[in-house]
Every structure is written in C-alpha cells, then in structure tokens.
C-alpha cells in the first residue's frame, strides 16, 4: 500500500514574512496516487463523519481515474463550498478520523483531495434548477451557514436573498481566516458560485437596522439566521482598556477584511508591535499570532493556561506556528495588563498554572500556582479566548428565545421559537468550526423546505 502523499508547503523561513498560502496543494500525480489509497469500502464510515454529507468514496474514485471534472461535480451535488472545506475543515477529527486506513496507518487525505479537485475545476458547472416553487426565503448572514443554506434552498427551487451586514460576503471566512490559510479569491469564487445558483446577495444590509426579522417575514415566507458569533469575549482583568490591546476579532478584521496584510497598498490603522503576546490556544489564537509575525513583529508569544495536549487548535496549525518561530508559554494565565504613562500596554502579568481534575469540557482544570507571578514584556496584546453572538438580531426580534450565553435556541433541525424562523451555525452553538456551521445550514435548509411545503 502506497504511503500518504505529503502536501508541498512554503518554507517556514520564507512564509513567515509573507501572506501567501502556506500549503501549495497536490500535483495531479500526487492527487491520483493519494486517491488510489482509498479502499472504496462498501459501507464507508468516512461519509458518516462529514457534516455536509459528501459521498467521499465516489469523488475519490473519479480522482483515482484522473476524471477531475466528474469528481468536482460529485462534490458539488451536496457541497457548494468545496475549495473552502478542503482548506479549513478539520478532516482529521471528522471524515479522516473514520477512515479504515487510519486504524493501522494514515487515513486518506480527503480534505487535500477535495481542495485539489476544487482548485483544478476548469469552469463551474451550474446544476439545472428545478421549477420555481414560488416562495421566498431570507438568509441573514453570508458566512458558511448562510451560504450553505442559501445554496441548498436555491437548488430546491426557492427564491433566496442573503442579507450581509459587511461590505464583503463570506462572514468569518473573509474577516476571520487569514490569507495564508484561506485566500480571499477562493472565498469570492465560492460566493460567486452560490450567486450563480440564483441567490441574490445584498451587502451593507444590517438586519436589525434596515429591517427587523419581523419585517422580513412580511416579504419572505421563511427566514434563516446565520449571523455567526462576532462579539469578542475578554479576560475581564485590569488593563484590557489600554492602547495596544486588541480582541482577536478586531485584529483579524483589520488584517483580513480591511486588508492591512496588503500594506502599503492599504494603509489600515493597526499597531504592528515588536513584542506581541496572544492569549488563547485555539485556531483564532494561531491565526492572530501568525498574522502578527507576518506584519513585522520581532517576537510573538502565545500564552495559554493549559498544556499543549488541551489546545483546541488543529495540530497542523500548532505545528505551522512552531515552524515559523512562534513561542509558546503554556500553563500560564494572564492576571493583569500594565501600561506606561501614555496608557500603552508594556507588559502582561501572568501566573503559572497546574492541572488537576477535568472540568465540564472534559479537559483538565487549570489552577494557579501560588507565588509564580511573573511579567512578559509586550507592546501588543491580542485576546483570542472566544466569541459570542452579536445581540442585535435577537434584541430586535420579538418572540425569539435566547440562551443565557446569548445564543439563539433552536431545535436540531434549526427551528427557533419563532414561526418561520430558523437558525444555525455559531449563532446557535457559539464559536465552532466552519464545517459544523455548514452542516447546520444544510439541515436547516431541509427543515425550511418541509415547513414551506406544509404552509
């Protein structure tokens, strides 16, 4: 049996100074060889691990035969965003985790094959649409949940309009994930594909301001809320209001959506820093740290209160950060930010931690080690410990039930407490993965179809 193909990548010493994509993609030869590793199981477990239900062995079979057009057509019968999924989906914990080859060796590189066929698509083939069902659906938010719900509903024959608050579509795909992991041209191309399915996209349209959800229901037969989780969470310690302290949300929005990564073409105001500290251990923390490095920081340090084993970031992202020279200070927790006479942050005071019994998440609970207080010199601090849903839509929507965490309460099919209104993605779960949001959009689209058939 052939070994798993290695994805070509930029050299760490080169890529740490640019925003070009790190992973360079398979060659045709590599893709075919990797696809030939697939056992074509009669009862494939990998499909069960895919939130958007891609028939994985079927598309891989076409790749192995060199029929890349058939492969991408197969994927796009259920997934409108394959080039995105192939880059940022955590396949190692989903489809690849269920691959039979992985029981005794390395699983098939499903995500990298999906990326390959997406990148090699010659021309988007728009599926033939069914006859119009004469009903309209409003989708609030053009992130992964909204785009998926919109694409599926359009393919079912509904008239779909997406309302996006920002001036570019894509949600977290555009403002949150850096260019070196997910190029913006890829996001734009996927959005264009969704539009070609017949979806209308309205930018700069803040629902809760230009219209409420109640007002949308006067013109639309159903509404899907895919508003994401763009409200930053802070540490609630002294000094977080100092200059030079960012939420990861603001920092990455300035880098990505406002294009400070294209300096000097875009002179976006952003404090680049020489000694940057990023607080957190997830993918957003890795993204923030690696962006700060590329913007010109001399030193970037990730401070995380647990051990590496408990880090929620993908192993690949942690490894890439290490290769690029990011420093890790684990079992370390911030307790205060200190500033200079002009209120600019100049150090972060921390305390060492130790692990005891697991907490509610199943991870070991960190506890402070008395007497271990210390300071880390810094001129920029980025807080990357999570986000919560923006309260605007819930606050302006009558009869919409909300949890204590500010998330929209919805059934497994996305149905909310308000008739005709469905929700999915981070707005319901809190901050999670792109692919889980897409899965929620797909489930909600089916539920909306059933609802509209009976109303």
C-alpha positions as CSV (number, residue, x, y, z in Angstrom):
1,X,0.0,0.0,0.0
2,X,1.3,3.4,-1.0
3,X,2.1,5.9,1.8
4,X,0.1,9.1,2.3
5,X,1.2,11.9,0.0
6,X,2.9,14.9,1.6
7,X,1.4,18.3,0.7
8,X,4.1,20.7,-0.6
9,X,4.4,23.8,1.5
10,X,6.2,27.1,1.6
11,X,9.5,27.0,3.6
12,X,8.8,28.4,7.1
13,X,11.7,30.9,6.8
14,X,10.1,32.3,3.7
15,X,6.4,32.2,4.6
16,X,6.8,33.9,8.0
17,X,7.4,37.1,6.0
18,X,4.5,36.9,3.5
19,X,0.8,36.3,3.5
20,X,0.8,33.8,0.6
21,X,-0.8,30.5,1.1
22,X,1.3,28.1,3.2
23,X,0.0,24.8,1.7
24,X,0.7,24.7,-2.0
25,X,-1.7,21.8,-3.0
26,X,-1.2,18.4,-4.6
27,X,0.1,17.9,-8.1
28,X,-2.0,15.8,-10.4
29,X,0.3,12.9,-9.9
30,X,0.1,13.2,-6.1
31,X,-3.7,13.5,-6.2
32,X,-4.1,10.4,-8.3
33,X,-1.6,8.4,-6.1
34,X,-3.4,9.5,-2.9
35,X,-6.8,8.7,-4.3
36,X,-5.6,5.2,-5.2
37,X,-5.1,4.6,-1.5
38,X,-8.9,4.6,-0.9
39,X,-10.2,1.1,-0.2
40,X,-13.7,2.0,-1.7
41,X,-15.4,0.5,1.3
42,X,-18.9,-0.9,0.8
43,X,-20.1,0.8,4.0
44,X,-17.8,3.9,4.1
45,X,-17.5,5.3,7.6
46,X,-15.9,8.4,6.3
47,X,-19.2,9.7,4.9
48,X,-20.8,9.4,8.4
49,X,-18.1,11.8,9.6
50,X,-18.9,14.5,7.0
51,X,-21.3,17.2,8.3
52,X,-22.3,18.1,4.7
53,X,-22.7,14.5,3.5
54,X,-20.2,14.4,0.7
55,X,-20.1,11.0,-0.9
56,X,-16.4,10.7,-0.3
57,X,-15.5,7.3,-2.0
58,X,-17.4,8.4,-5.1
59,X,-15.5,11.6,-5.7
60,X,-12.2,9.9,-4.8
61,X,-12.9,7.1,-7.3
62,X,-13.0,9.7,-10.1
63,X,-9.8,11.4,-8.9
64,X,-8.0,8.0,-9.0
65,X,-9.2,7.6,-12.6
66,X,-8.0,11.1,-13.5
67,X,-11.5,12.3,-14.1
68,X,-11.3,15.5,-12.1
69,X,-14.4,17.1,-13.7
70,X,-16.6,14.2,-12.5
71,X,-15.0,14.4,-9.1
72,X,-15.9,18.1,-8.5
73,X,-19.4,17.6,-10.0
74,X,-19.9,14.8,-7.5
75,X,-18.8,17.0,-4.5
76,X,-20.9,20.0,-5.6
77,X,-24.1,17.9,-5.6
78,X,-24.1,18.5,-1.9
79,X,-21.3,21.0,-1.0
80,X,-21.3,24.4,-2.6
81,X,-18.0,25.4,-0.8
82,X,-15.5,22.6,-1.5
83,X,-12.4,24.8,-2.0
84,X,-13.0,26.3,1.4
85,X,-13.7,23.0,3.1
86,X,-10.6,21.5,1.6
87,X,-8.5,24.2,3.3
88,X,-10.1,24.8,6.7
89,X,-12.3,21.8,7.6
90,X,-10.8,19.7,10.5
91,X,-10.9,16.5,8.5
92,X,-8.6,14.8,10.9
93,X,-11.4,14.7,13.5
94,X,-14.2,14.0,11.1
95,X,-14.1,12.1,7.8
96,X,-10.5,11.1,8.1
97,X,-10.9,10.0,11.7
98,X,-13.3,7.3,10.4
99,X,-11.2,6.2,7.5
100,X,-10.4,2.4,7.8
101,X,-6.8,3.0,6.7
102,X,-6.3,5.1,9.7
103,X,-6.8,2.2,12.0
104,X,-3.4,0.8,11.3
105,X,-1.7,3.7,9.4
106,X,-2.5,7.0,7.9
107,X,-6.0,7.8,6.6
108,X,-6.7,9.0,3.0
109,X,-6.1,12.8,2.7
110,X,-9.8,13.5,2.0
111,X,-9.5,17.3,2.5
112,X,-6.5,17.7,0.3
113,X,-8.1,15.8,-2.5
114,X,-11.2,17.9,-2.2
115,X,-9.0,21.0,-2.4
116,X,-7.2,19.6,-5.4
117,X,-10.3,19.0,-7.5
118,X,-11.8,22.4,-6.5
119,X,-8.6,24.2,-7.5
120,X,-8.5,22.3,-10.8
121,X,-12.0,23.0,-11.8
122,X,-12.0,24.4,-15.3
123,X,-15.4,26.1,-15.2
124,X,-18.2,26.0,-12.6
125,X,-21.0,23.8,-13.9
126,X,-24.3,25.2,-12.6
127,X,-26.8,22.4,-12.0
128,X,-30.1,22.6,-13.7
129,X,-32.5,24.2,-11.3
130,X,-36.0,22.8,-10.6
131,X,-39.0,24.8,-11.4
132,X,-39.7,27.8,-9.1
133,X,-41.7,26.9,-6.0
134,X,-43.0,30.5,-5.9
135,X,-41.8,31.1,-2.3
136,X,-39.1,33.3,-0.9
137,X,-36.5,32.8,1.8
138,X,-34.4,35.5,3.5
139,X,-31.0,34.4,4.8
140,X,-29.3,36.7,7.3
141,X,-25.5,36.5,7.1
142,X,-23.3,35.2,4.4
143,X,-20.9,33.1,6.4
144,X,-20.6,29.3,6.0
145,X,-24.0,28.6,7.5
146,X,-25.8,31.2,5.4
147,X,-24.1,30.4,2.2
148,X,-24.8,26.7,2.6
149,X,-28.5,27.2,3.5
150,X,-28.9,29.7,0.6
151,X,-27.3,27.3,-2.0
152,X,-29.3,24.3,-0.9
153,X,-32.6,26.3,-0.9
154,X,-31.9,27.8,-4.3
155,X,-31.2,24.3,-5.7
156,X,-34.6,23.3,-4.3
157,X,-36.3,26.0,-6.3
158,X,-36.8,28.8,-3.8
159,X,-36.1,32.5,-4.4
160,X,-33.3,33.3,-1.9
161,X,-31.9,36.6,-0.8
162,X,-28.9,36.9,1.5
163,X,-28.6,40.0,3.7
164,X,-24.9,40.6,4.7
165,X,-24.0,43.4,7.2
166,X,-20.5,43.9,5.9
167,X,-19.2,45.3,2.6
168,X,-17.8,41.9,1.5
169,X,-19.5,38.5,1.7
170,X,-18.2,35.4,3.5
171,X,-18.6,36.2,7.2
172,X,-15.8,34.7,9.2
173,X,-14.3,33.2,6.0
174,X,-13.5,36.8,5.0
175,X,-12.9,38.7,8.2
176,X,-11.5,36.0,10.4
177,X,-9.4,33.5,8.5
178,X,-6.0,34.8,7.2
179,X,-5.0,34.9,3.6
180,X,-2.2,32.3,4.2
181,X,-4.8,29.7,5.2
182,X,-7.7,30.7,3.0
183,X,-7.1,33.2,0.1
184,X,-9.8,35.7,-0.3
185,X,-10.0,35.0,-4.0
186,X,-11.1,31.5,-3.1
187,X,-13.9,32.8,-0.9
188,X,-15.1,35.2,-3.6
189,X,-15.2,32.4,-6.2
190,X,-17.3,30.3,-3.9
191,X,-19.6,33.2,-3.2
192,X,-20.0,33.8,-6.9
193,X,-20.9,30.1,-7.4
194,X,-23.7,30.5,-4.9
195,X,-24.9,33.6,-6.7
196,X,-24.9,31.7,-10.0
197,X,-27.3,29.2,-8.4
198,X,-29.8,32.1,-8.4
199,X,-29.2,33.6,-4.9
200,X,-29.4,37.4,-4.6
201,X,-26.8,38.9,-2.3
202,X,-27.3,42.3,-0.6
203,X,-24.2,43.8,1.1
204,X,-24.1,46.6,3.7
205,X,-27.5,45.3,4.9
206,X,-27.7,45.2,8.7
207,X,-30.8,43.3,9.8
208,X,-32.0,44.9,13.0
209,X,-31.3,48.3,11.5
210,X,-32.6,48.5,7.9
211,X,-35.3,45.9,8.7
212,X,-36.1,43.6,11.5
213,X,-36.7,39.9,11.2
214,X,-40.4,40.6,11.8
215,X,-40.4,43.0,8.8
216,X,-38.6,40.4,6.7
217,X,-41.4,37.9,7.4
218,X,-43.8,40.4,5.8
219,X,-42.0,39.9,2.5
220,X,-40.5,36.4,2.8
221,X,-42.0,33.1,3.6
222,X,-39.2,32.0,5.9
223,X,-36.0,33.4,7.4
224,X,-32.7,31.7,8.2
225,X,-30.4,33.3,10.8
226,X,-26.7,32.6,10.2
227,X,-25.4,35.7,11.9
228,X,-22.4,34.0,13.4
229,X,-20.5,34.9,16.6
230,X,-18.7,38.1,16.1
231,X,-18.9,39.6,19.6
232,X,-15.5,39.2,21.3
233,X,-15.0,37.7,24.8
234,X,-12.5,39.4,27.1
235,X,-10.5,38.3,30.1
236,X,-12.1,40.8,32.5
237,X,-8.8,41.7,34.1
238,X,-7.3,45.2,34.8
239,X,-5.6,46.9,31.9
240,X,-7.7,45.5,29.0
241,X,-8.7,49.0,28.0
242,X,-5.0,50.0,27.4
243,X,-3.8,51.1,24.0
244,X,-2.3,48.2,22.1
245,X,-4.8,45.6,23.4
246,X,-7.0,44.0,20.7
247,X,-9.6,41.4,20.6
248,X,-8.7,38.8,18.1
249,X,-11.9,39.7,16.3
250,X,-10.8,43.3,15.7
251,X,-7.2,42.4,15.0
252,X,-8.1,39.8,12.3
253,X,-10.8,42.0,10.8
254,X,-8.2,44.8,10.3
255,X,-5.8,42.3,8.8
256,X,-8.2,40.4,6.6
257,X,-11.3,42.4,5.7
258,X,-9.6,45.8,5.9
259,X,-6.5,44.4,4.1
260,X,-3.7,45.6,6.3
261,X,-1.9,42.4,5.1
262,X,-1.6,44.3,1.8
263,X,0.4,47.2,3.3
264,X,1.4,49.7,1.9
265,X,-1.4,49.4,-0.8
266,X,-3.9,49.5,2.1
267,X,-2.8,51.8,5.0
268,X,-5.2,50.2,7.5
269,X,-4.6,51.6,11.0
270,X,-3.1,48.7,13.1
271,X,-0.5,48.6,15.8
272,X,2.0,46.0,14.5
273,X,4.1,45.7,17.6
274,X,7.6,44.3,18.2
275,X,6.8,42.0,21.1
276,X,3.3,40.6,20.6
277,X,1.5,38.4,23.1
278,X,-1.6,36.3,22.0
279,X,-3.8,34.9,24.8
280,X,-5.6,31.7,23.8
281,X,-5.0,28.2,22.4
282,X,-7.5,27.8,19.5
283,X,-7.2,28.3,15.8
284,X,-8.0,32.0,16.2
285,X,-5.1,32.4,18.5
286,X,-2.8,30.7,16.0
287,X,-4.1,32.9,13.2
288,X,-3.6,36.0,15.2
289,X,0.0,35.1,16.2
290,X,1.0,34.1,12.7
291,X,-0.5,37.4,11.3
292,X,1.4,39.5,13.9
293,X,4.6,37.8,12.8
294,X,4.0,38.5,9.2
295,X,3.2,42.1,9.9
296,X,6.7,42.5,11.2
297,X,6.8,41.6,14.9
298,X,10.3,40.6,16.2
299,X,8.8,38.1,18.7
300,X,5.3,36.6,19.1
301,X,4.4,34.6,22.1
302,X,1.2,32.5,22.7
303,X,0.1,32.4,26.3
304,X,-2.2,29.5,27.2
305,X,-3.4,28.4,30.6
306,X,-3.5,24.7,29.8
307,X,-1.0,22.3,28.3
308,X,-0.5,21.7,24.5
309,X,-2.5,18.5,24.8
310,X,-5.6,20.5,25.7
311,X,-5.2,23.1,23.0
312,X,-8.3,23.2,20.8
313,X,-6.4,24.4,17.7
314,X,-5.7,21.9,14.9
315,X,-2.4,20.1,15.3
316,X,-1.4,21.3,11.9
317,X,-1.9,24.9,12.8
318,X,0.1,24.5,16.1
319,X,2.9,22.8,14.1
320,X,2.9,25.6,11.5
321,X,3.1,28.2,14.2
322,X,6.1,26.5,15.8
323,X,7.9,26.1,12.5
324,X,7.5,29.8,11.9
325,X,9.1,30.7,15.2
326,X,6.1,31.5,17.4
327,X,6.9,30.9,21.1
328,X,4.6,29.0,23.4
329,X,4.2,29.7,27.1
330,X,1.9,27.0,28.3
331,X,0.3,26.6,31.8
332,X,0.4,30.4,32.0
333,X,-2.6,32.6,32.8
334,X,-2.8,36.5,32.5
335,X,-3.9,38.3,35.6
336,X,-3.2,41.9,34.8
337,X,-2.1,44.2,31.9
338,X,0.2,47.0,32.8
339,X,0.8,50.2,30.8
340,X,3.1,53.2,30.6
341,X,2.5,56.9,31.3
342,X,0.7,57.3,27.9
343,X,-1.6,54.3,28.5
344,X,0.1,51.9,26.1
345,X,0.5,48.4,27.3
346,X,4.1,47.5,28.1
347,X,3.8,44.2,29.9
348,X,1.4,41.4,30.8
349,X,1.5,40.0,34.3
350,X,0.9,36.2,34.5
351,X,0.8,33.4,36.9
352,X,1.8,29.8,36.3
353,X,-0.8,27.1,36.4
354,X,-1.0,23.4,37.1
355,X,-3.6,20.9,36.0
356,X,-5.9,19.0,38.3
357,X,-9.2,17.2,37.7
358,X,-11.0,17.6,34.3
359,X,-13.6,20.4,34.1
360,X,-17.0,20.4,32.3
361,X,-15.4,20.3,28.9
362,X,-13.6,17.1,29.8
363,X,-10.2,18.9,29.9
364,X,-8.0,19.1,32.9
365,X,-8.9,22.2,35.0
366,X,-6.0,24.7,35.4
367,X,-5.3,26.1,38.9
368,X,-2.9,28.9,39.8
369,X,0.4,28.1,41.4
370,X,0.9,30.5,44.3
371,X,4.0,32.7,44.2
372,X,4.7,32.1,40.5
373,X,3.7,35.6,39.3
374,X,5.9,37.0,36.5
375,X,5.8,39.6,33.7
376,X,6.2,39.3,30.0
377,X,7.3,42.4,28.1
378,X,4.9,43.3,25.3
379,X,3.7,46.3,23.2
380,X,0.7,44.5,21.6
381,X,-1.7,42.0,23.3
382,X,-4.3,40.1,21.4
383,X,-7.1,38.4,23.3
384,X,-8.2,35.2,21.5
385,X,-10.3,33.3,24.0
386,X,-13.6,33.1,22.1
387,X,-16.6,35.0,20.8
388,X,-20.3,35.1,21.4
389,X,-23.2,36.0,19.0
390,X,-23.9,39.6,18.2
391,X,-27.0,40.6,20.2
392,X,-28.5,43.0,17.5
393,X,-30.8,40.5,15.7
394,X,-32.1,38.7,18.9
395,X,-32.7,42.1,20.6
396,X,-34.8,43.4,17.7
397,X,-36.8,40.1,17.0
398,X,-39.9,39.5,19.0
399,X,-40.6,36.0,20.3
400,X,-37.0,34.7,19.6
401,X,-35.8,32.6,22.5
402,X,-32.2,33.2,23.6
403,X,-29.9,31.2,25.9
404,X,-28.0,32.8,28.9
405,X,-24.9,32.8,26.6
406,X,-26.7,34.9,24.1
407,X,-27.1,32.1,21.5
408,X,-30.3,31.5,19.6
409,X,-32.1,28.5,21.0
410,X,-33.0,26.1,18.1
411,X,-34.1,22.5,17.7
412,X,-31.8,20.0,15.9
413,X,-33.4,21.0,12.6
414,X,-32.7,24.7,13.2
415,X,-36.3,25.7,14.0
416,X,-36.4,28.5,16.5
417,X,-39.2,29.6,18.9
418,X,-40.5,32.0,16.2
419,X,-42.7,30.6,13.5
420,X,-41.0,30.6,10.1
421,X,-37.6,31.5,11.5
422,X,-34.7,29.0,11.5
423,X,-31.1,29.4,12.7
424,X,-27.7,27.6,12.6
425,X,-24.0,27.9,12.9
426,X,-22.2,29.9,15.5
427,X,-25.3,32.0,16.3
428,X,-26.7,28.8,17.8
429,X,-23.7,26.9,19.1
430,X,-21.3,29.7,19.9
431,X,-17.9,29.8,18.2
432,X,-17.3,26.5,16.4
433,X,-15.9,25.2,13.1
434,X,-16.7,26.3,9.5
435,X,-17.9,22.8,8.6
436,X,-20.2,22.4,11.6
437,X,-21.8,25.7,10.6
438,X,-22.2,24.4,7.0
439,X,-23.8,21.2,8.3
440,X,-26.3,23.3,10.3
441,X,-27.1,25.4,7.2
442,X,-27.8,22.2,5.3
443,X,-30.0,20.7,8.0
444,X,-32.0,24.0,8.3
445,X,-32.5,24.2,4.6
446,X,-34.2,20.8,4.6
447,X,-36.4,21.9,7.5
448,X,-37.3,25.1,5.8
449,X,-38.3,23.1,2.7
450,X,-40.6,20.9,4.8
451,X,-42.1,23.9,6.5
452,X,-42.8,25.7,3.3
453,X,-44.3,22.6,1.7
454,X,-46.9,22.5,4.5
455,X,-47.7,26.2,4.7
